[in-house]
Structure formats: C-alpha cells, structure tokens
Amino acid sequence: MAKVHIGKKIKEVVDNSPISVTDFASRINRSRDIAYKIFKRETVDTALLQQISKVLDHNFFRYYNEQLQVVKEDVPEYGKAAALMNELKSCKKQLADLEKRYELLEKVNKLTEEKLEVLKQKNRKKDR
C-alpha cells in the first residue's frame, strides 16, 4: 500500500492550474518559500489542507479516503468476522427471547390444562 505524499499531490495540482506558486502562496497566506516546503512535506495539517483544497478547488482529502478503502479491501476477513459476531449476538438475543416466550407458553398451557380438568370434573359432578 502506497503512502500518500500530500505535498507532491498539491504540487501536481498547482503545476496543472493557471495560478503561479507565488499566487498560490499568497492565497493560503504563506510565503513562496513556505509553499515549496509544503510541496516537500508528506503530511499537512488538516486546517491548512482544507484551505489549500478551497484555493485550488481540489479535494485533497480524497487521497486519504482512497487509501482507507484499499486498507479496508486488504483485510476483508476482519469485516466479515465483525459482521458475523454482530449476527451471532443478534441470534443469541433472539434465542433468549424465544426461550422466555416458550417458558411463558408452557405455563399458559399448563394452567389451561388444569382449568380444563377442573371444568371436566365439575361437568362430571353435574352429570351424576
């Protein structure tokens, strides 16, 4: 996986834009020398990168997003494992809920059978 060298990306965009390095530096409130130093940096503060993105009308954050997508694709098993763990937790909860319902239904069934037996006994006594 290639690491993003954001300074090189910024330089490429500046070189392909109609503005000069001096204009670019002025628009980000930096000197021309600082602009060249930015081009050499692998990392840039996010606030500065946001300002640069606005000045150049270019989303430099997407390079990091693309890098994260590659990382995500490199370890799909983790994602699958996490999804399976979540599904397992959900199934365990559903099973526990079903077991409670089953116990309640067993109690209702037992009470119904007892009541039915009492009614049958009353009917037998009436018939005698």
Secondary structure, DSSP 8 states (H G I E B T S, - for coil): -----HHHHHHHHHHTSSS-HHHHHHHTT--HHHHHHHHH-S---HHHHHHHHHHHT--THHHHHHHHHHHHHH-HHHHHHHHHHHHHHHHHHHHHHHHHHHHHHHHHHHHHHHHHHHHHHHHHHHH-
